[in-house]
């Protein structure tokens, strides 16, 4: 189980327009926001990523880099990038499902075509959202087993502002005996 204040797993994926993303080489001023999404087949992901695209400059102004990652192929990731008209948000693709599991993401199997008429891959990961400090320790994480009711990016920005102003520590770190 991944725990706040502990080191995140390594992560290397190709991106559409920015070469290889290697978490170990990421050097944000304050944090890295990683948004794992289900893939092109998911209409909720498209709406969610559109909001992250819109707010990526706001995150950048706070010293936070952003990336959206899925197990989709390059053409499917490119189609999602185009669908949401992304210019600011980096897109990573080809996430191995074994890596998704190391990040604590749930894995689902295909149910065929979605409501928007796109086939789900045979297997894919469900959503996850992570904020990581520059030293790769986990500050915040949210992992879901369903595509619905995801963390709100606008609310996350407000939380980041509070965290910066009050030097608020990551919570949920206790792993000792109960």
N, C-alpha and C positions, 0 to 999 in steps of 0.2 A: 504494500500500500504506500502510495506517495504521501508525504507529510510536509506541511509547511516548515520552513527553516532548514530542511534537508536538501541535499543536492538533487537536482532533476536529472533524469537519464540523459545520455548523449542523444543528439538528434542531428542527422544530416539528411537533407532532401534537396532535390533539384528545384529551382524556381523557374517561372516562366520568363522573366526578364532581368534577373539579377544574379545569374550564375548559381552556384551551389550555396545553400544555407547550411551553415555549420554552427550549431548553438555554442560550441566551445570558442568560436571566433567572433561571435556577436559581441559588440561593445557599446551597449546603450549607455546614455548618460545616467538613466535612473532604472529602467526596467525593459524587458522584452515581453510583449503580449503575444501569446501563441493561441490562435483560434483553430482548433481542429474541427472540421466540418464533414458532413456525411458524403457530399459529392453533388455533381451536376443534377442528379435525379431528384434532389430535395428542394421543393419550392420554399420551404421555411429557411433553409440555408441561404438561398438567394436573397431573401428579404433581410436576413440577419447580417450577411456580409455587405449588403448595400449600406446598411447603417454603419458598420465598421469602416467601410470605405469613406463615408461622409465624415466620420469622426477621427480618422487617422491623423489629419493635421493637428487636431486638438491633443491627441495622445503625444504626437511628436513635440508639440510645444511644451509638454511636461517631461520631455526626455525619455519617452517610451516609444520603442520601435514596435511595429506590428507585422504579423504574417498570418495568413490563412493557409492551412495545410489539410490535404485529403489524400486518400489512397487512389484517387482518380488518376487516369493516364494523362499525359500531357495534353492531348486534344480535348479531353473533357474538362480539364482545369482551364484551358484557354477559353473554352466555350462559356464557363462560369464567369471568368474574368470579363469577357465581352458582354455577357448578359447583364452584369451589374455595372458596366461601364467603369471599371476600376482603373484609376490612374495613380493612386497613392498606395494602395494596399498591395503588399507582396503576396504572391501565390506560390506555394510549394505543392508539389505533386509526387505521386508514387510512394507515399508512405507505406512501408511494409506493415502488414497487419500484426506481425510479431512485435514490431516497434510500437504500434498503437497499443497493444496489450501491455508493454513495459511502461507506458505512460498511464496505465489504468483505464484506458478507454474500453467501453463495451463494444463487442463485435456482433453485428447482425447478419442474417442471411437474406437473400433476395426474396421478394414477394412479387417479382415481375415488374410490370409497368406501374409507374406512380400516377398520381392524379394529373400530372402534366404530360403524361404519355412518354416518359423516358424510362428505359429499363434500369432497374437497380443492378449494380454489379453483383456477382455471386455472393460476395461477402464484402463488408465495409465497416468502418468504425462509426460509432455514434459520437455526438458532440462532446467537446471538452474545451475549457478555457483556462489558461494559465497566465499568471504574471510572475516573471522570474527576475530576481535581482541580477546585476551584472556578474556576480560570482556564481551564477546558475542555481542559487538556492531558491526554493519555491516560496513565494510571498502569498499567492492566492491561487486556488484551484477550484474548479467546478466541473464535474464529470457527470454526464447524463446517460441514462439508458434509453431515452426516448428523444425524438426531435423537438418536442414541445417545451414551452415555458423556459427559455434560456435567460441567462443573466443579461441585464440591460446595460448597454454600453454607456448611455448617458449617466446612469446611476453609478457605473464604475468610474467614470471620470470624476464625479463628485466625491466618491470614496478616495480616489487617488489624491485629490486636492486636500482632503482631510488628513490623509496619511502623510503627505508632504508637510503640511502646516504643523502637525503634532508629532512628527517622527514616530508614527504609529507602527508597532511591530506586527509581524505576521502572527496570526493566531491559529490555534488548532494543532500546536506543536507537541503537546504532551503525549508520550508513548509509554510511560511507565505503568506500574501496577495500579489497579483500581480496587 
